[in-house]
Structure formats: structure tokens, C-alpha cells
Amino acid sequence: MRGTLVASTALHVALLSVLFVVRPSRTVVIPGPDVVQVALIGEPEPTPAPVVKANDAVTPDEEQGVRIEKPKPRPKPEVKQQPKPADPKQKPLPTDEPQPVTSSRRTVLPYAPVAGGLSGQVAVDDASFEFAYYLQMVRAQVARNWTPPQGAPPGARVEVYFRVSRSGGISSLRVDVASGSELFDQSAMRAVVITEQLPPLPLGYSGADLGIHFGFEYTGP
């Protein structure tokens, strides 16, 4: 009995083996998603970015359209400001240019005969000086020291300038208006130099010194 069971089992196994070998193979396709096999040969090279130059023409693009560059804003023209008209009520601003000095010269003693052949005139810088007697002493003292040069033509006239201190000292001597004759001008300067000392300024005069213009005119021998 046991031998029969073993023989029967072996026979079934042999039959099943023959069925698997002799039976035609079938390909069973299990439905599923479509799969596309791609063979990769190598890594793709990166696509270089397009180089766009400033002068390149713009080409249309179907997806993005034509790119139009915005025009650069033009510089605004400079507007020069016109000078405002001067306001007649506004006072002019002070300038650095020197203003003309108003002369305070005042003639106290006009030309008058003083000594032989000499007519003298005396003027002062200070218009407030009112001591005519003092100027008469100055004219008389200077005239005594003047000597007409040889060959001096009648009518020759020169004016010299000097300053008198409070004590009567003379300084800043110069020719103010020349006569055209050097000898005549030198004779007038010499008369003031020889005088050297004049009477002190009047006590009623408050100035520290006094500028005097002394005119010499030769009237002839």
C-alpha cells in the first residue's frame, strides 16, 4: 500500500513536469500606465545664453512678442534766470569802489600883493577854519623869504602845499600846481623851507594840524 502511494506521487510529479515543459508559453500582459524607455548616452550640455549687443536688431518672439526698449529721457534745457528789474525804492548796495572825496578846501585869502613882485594866495583844507588873521601872518612870513628867480616871466604862478602843526612846525611840503618853470617852482619851495617855523595854531582851532595851499604869482619887478 505504501509503495503504491509513493509510485502514484512520483507519477503525478512526472506528469506535471512534462506539462510545464511541453505547454506553450504565454505572455501575460498586465495593463498599466504607458512607459517610454529613454536611453541616456551622456549628460546634455548646457545651452549657452544668447549674447545681445547694444546695436543688435530686436527680433520678434512668438511667445513673448517684440520687446521695445523705453526711450531715454532727454535732459531738460537749462533755463537762465533773467535779472529782476531794479526796485526804485530799494537802496543800492555799497560797493568797494572808492567814492569821490568831496574837497573841503576853502580859500581864505585871495591873491594880493605881499612883497616886491609877489602876489600871494592862501587856502586851507579845513572849511571850518575862520582865523583869517593867522593866515595873514603866514602869508607875510613866507613872502619875506621868497626871492624871484632870474629870468622869471611876469604872470608865472605856482602853488605849494604844506601842513602846519599846533606848535607851528612845517611838514609834508610839495608842489601842488606846477608853473611850468622848474626854477620858479624851486623858489617857492625854498621860501617855505627857509621859513621853517610859523606861529602856533590859534587856541580856538580844535584840529591837530592844518593843511595850507600857498599860491605864488610873480607880478614883475
Sequence and secondary structure as in RCSB ss.txt:
>XXXX:A:sequence
MRGTLVASTALHVALLSVLFVVRPSRTVVIPGPDVVQVALIGEPEPTPAPVVKANDAVTPDEEQGVRIEKPKPRP
KPEVKQQPKPADPKQKPLPTDEPQPVTSSRRTVLPYAPVAGGLSGQVAVDDASFEFAYYLQMVRAQVARNWTPPQ
GAPPGARVEVYFRVSRSGGISSLRVDVASGSELFDQSAMRAVVITEQLPPLPLGYSGADLGIHFGFEYTGP
>XXXX:A:secstr
 HHHHHHHHHHHHHHHHHHHHHS                  S           TT      TTT           
            TTS     SS        EEEEEEEEEETTEEEEEEES TT   HHHHHHHHHHHHHT    T
T  TT EEEEEEEEETT BEEEEEEEE  S HHHHHHHHHHHHHH B     TT  SSEEEEEEEEEE   
